[in-house]
Amino acid sequence: MLVQSQCTGNDGSITICKKDNDPSNQAFNLFVHLNGSPQSGGTWTSVNPVIKNALSSDTGILNLWSINQFGTYEFTYSHPNCIETASVTVSLGGYPGEDNIAGGANACSDNSAVDLFIFLDNKLTSLTADINGTWGARDSSTAMFLNENFFNASAAGPGTYTLTYTVDTVDTCAERSADVILEVHRTPNPGLPTNIIICTTEDFSSYREVDLLDYLSGEDSNGIWEDVNQVGQITSLDDSIINIEKIFNSFGSGEYVFEYTVFPTHGNCAEGKSSVVVQIPDISANFDVKNQCLNESLNFEIQHQRPGSIFITYNLEYEILDSDNSVVFSNIINNIEMADSKGFTINHEVSLPNNTLAPGNYTIRTKEITNIIGISCDTLTATEDVFTIFHPNIEIPDTCYMSNIIEAKITNLTNNNGILSNDTLLVNYTITDMTTSQESVVSNQSINFNNGEGILDLDMSSFSKTSNNYKIEFTAAPENGTGCINQNFIVRRVPDDILLNINIDNSCDASDIRISIDAPPLSNGNYRISYSIRNLTTNQIVVDYADDITGGLPEFNLNLGHLEDGSYEIILQSTQNDVTPCREKTEFETRKNFSIGGNPEKPVLDVNQSFCLPDYTPDLPTIADLVVTQGTNLEWYESEISDVPLDIEKKLEDGVTYYVSSKNTDNNCRSSERSKVTVSLIDPQEVTSGNTRPIFCDKDIPTIADLEVISVNPENIVWYDSIQGGNELADTTVLVNETSYFAVENINGCENT
């Protein structure tokens, strides 16, 4: 393609004055104002943002009525077929708008910033006055209320003011101006209201005829009152008198609004309204004092209750009385506020030095409230409260304690009425080792108090006996007084003694003896450990040893291989020379006897022994009747492993096996084995006959065997010729007429006599 030179044409310019006179200026063609021979199809731009919505970049059509600022504007034309550009400069004269001098410009005297541009109007919606002109006044008395395009009608006051808007010269276009005659109308003044605030405890008889106008200041007199809450107090257009006592009696506490309206003299001004609010709030104050400790600051609050819209301050004089109703303290607090700057109800906190009051029960009450601001309430008072100042003591004697349980004594504990306590309390406290910071926390320990005194057992077992300095602190709130106990104390406990132990594997036939020692470490001094073995027969010391230690858990075994059979005594001793506080004992000893080869032989006896019960009638045989052929100092048992000896008077039982051991009285050792015996008890039964006077034929030669006998064991029957003693008869013995024969049961020689 052949690129032509200056396809955008040459620069052009034009001056347009009074654009408002020609509606065609809404479609002003920039292209026709280029010189030379520009080609169409290019693009129009401008760097001035004022024309953003007025220019079509494709066609070059410019809406001059949409440009609301006079001045000089440059528009650049470019084309894709050439590098060069051309421009059209437009000098646009100003448009001030139309005069408004026939009563169309009105404002109210409460408007401090009347925008004058709203009065420069015409009949066209597409054309407005330029905004970069200058406002001015015909006289200085008017100019003083002008700030750019804003007029301070509030400062100027009601009246008529002439103001001029001027657009400056542009090129050959002369300046132009438009006048606005502004009428400022008086705004209705409903006055500044003051609310009527009366507390519910007041005497309302003085509020039966209240003129609401007395609670407005600076108001127009032509207004009317409205009873917003419809409590029946405004009955006519001229009525301003209300009966607050009747309102309270009928409707109770609350807020009741009465609105005063003043109507405007011109429609451009709004009605003026002021509201006087009759507030009858529930206002109260009370002292709140918690039970406290003597050594702490005396803190209390003055608590308030009020509606959120009421702001009240007052001066309070209060007094504190003891249990005898004597005033012991008084003070004045000025400018107490019931609410903060954000409207939140606040409580007033008071802190007095500790020891302001002695221990006891007290009442705090209002003496006088003065200088109440924000409410009519001569009856305002702060409700009294009662509280107790506690000062209990805890006594922990600085002495030597044998036990880990330390007895502490709590004294002077009073109840919430200031009387010495006779209650049972559950207490919580913490004991702290001041050296190591170790703590022991105790919860719900019960203490019985009598006349203010109670015993508290402190368990110190979790602390080292070498620690002495502690602190006890009760963690309960001071409501029951124990929470006031916080005290350091000293506990000295008797130190642990050395423990000496001798363990003999078999005291009757010892082969190993083990010595163990538990010696608490000594920070000063040492232990002298010694042991010896004495032969009890010869009284000779056969082993002797000693050594020094400072503590620990030494253990060692003794060699008994060189000792002969016999009875011995081992003696283990310790002495120490430390100066540990509360040390009461420095010498310790333990002894044990033992033997080597000291067990006697087990007893010798028949392992089966029988007893004929008729021989023991009317009793039964006992353990003492058992026969031992060899063995002394016998002990009988029911089994081989039983360690409970049987009473020798215990009656024997048939078929039962008994066990017996021998005992060496010199060393109290028993035979290493037990002998046993099984007992049989023989009890022959009585023999009867169905025919005690039998008749036989002599020629038959009857014998003993022909006699009738009844027995469960007929094979064990033996016949005699006498009821006692007599001769035993053979079964072949021939019977003799009129002779008596006697039969018995014989079991292994045991007969029922």
Number of C-alpha atoms within 10 A of each C-alpha: 4 5 10 11 13 18 22 30 23 18 17 19 16 13 14 16 19 15 17 18 8 9 14 13 18 19 16 17 16 23 21 11 18 19 16 14 12 21 16 15 13 20 17 23 18 16 11 10 8 14 20 14 11 17 24 17 17 13 15 21 18 21 19 24 23 19 23 18 22 23 17 14 16 15 23 19 26 22 20 12 17 15 13 15 19 21 24 22 18 19 20 24 26 31 28 29 24 18 18 19 16 9 11 12 18 18 26 24 22 22 18 17 17 22 15 19 18 10 19 19 16 14 8 7 7 10 20 22 25 23 18 16 20 15 22 19 18 12 11 10 11 17 16 14 19 21 14 12 17 15 25 21 25 20 14 20 19 17 13 16 20 17 22 17 25 20 25 19 16 18 15 12 16 13 16 17 18 19 22 23 19 24 21 26 23 19 24 24 23 25 21 14 21 16 17 19 17 23 21 21 16 14 13 17 11 11 14 14 13 16 14 23 16 11 16 19 13 10 20 16 11 13 19 18 24 19 17 14 11 11 17 12 18 19 13 10 10 11 14 21 17 21 19 23 18 17 20 17 10 10 12 14 17 15 16 21 18 23 18 26 22 22 19 17 14 16 12 13 20 15 17 18 20 20 23 20 20 20 23 25 22 15 20 17 18 19 24 19 20 18 21 25 23 21 14 14 15 20 16 19 16 19 18 18 16 19 17 13 13 18 18 18 17 18 17 21 15 19 19 21 17 20 13 8 10 12 14 13 13 14 10 12 13 13 14 17 18 25 22 12 8 7 13 15 20 16 21 16 13 13 10 12 12 15 14 14 18 15 19 20 22 26 19 24 20 18 15 15 20 16 12 17 14 15 21 17 19 15 12 21 19 21 15 18 15 20 19 29 29 29 21 21 17 21 14 18 15 12 12 15 16 14 13 17 14 18 16 15 15 20 20 19 27 27 20 19 15 18 15 18 23 16 18 12 16 14 18 18 20 15 23 19 18 15 10 12 11 13 16 16 13 15 13 10 12 15 17 15 19 15 14 18 22 23 17 20 15 15 15 16 12 10 18 13 15 14 15 16 15 20 16 20 18 21 18 17 14 18 18 21 24 27 21 25 21 18 15 15 16 14 20 18 24 20 20 14 15 22 15 18 17 17 13 19 13 13 23 24 19 17 17 15 18 14 16 15 19 16 20 16 16 17 11 11 15 17 23 16 19 16 18 16 22 18 20 17 10 10 11 11 14 12 15 12 10 12 10 13 15 16 17 13 12 11 11 10 13 12 12 13 9 7 15 11 12 17 21 23 16 19 16 21 17 22 17 20 13 15 12 14 12 14 14 12 12 14 14 15 15 14 15 15 18 25 25 18 16 23 20 19 18 20 22 17 17 13 14 12 14 15 19 20 19 16 16 11 9 7 10 17 19 15 17 14 14 18 13 17 10 11 17 16 12 17 17 23 19 16 15 15 9 11 10 11 15 16 13 15 11 12 14 21 16 13 13 12 17 22 21 27 25 26 23 17 11 11 18 15 19 21 20 15 16 21 19 22 19 16 20 18 17 20 17 21 16 14 17 13 12 10 11 12 11 10 11 14 7 10 6 7 12 17 15 17 14 15 19 13 16 14 15 11 13 13 10 15 17 17 21 18 15 13 14 9 9 11 11 13 16 13 13 11 14 14 18 13 9 9 7 13 16 15 21 23 24 20 18 11 11 18 21 18 13
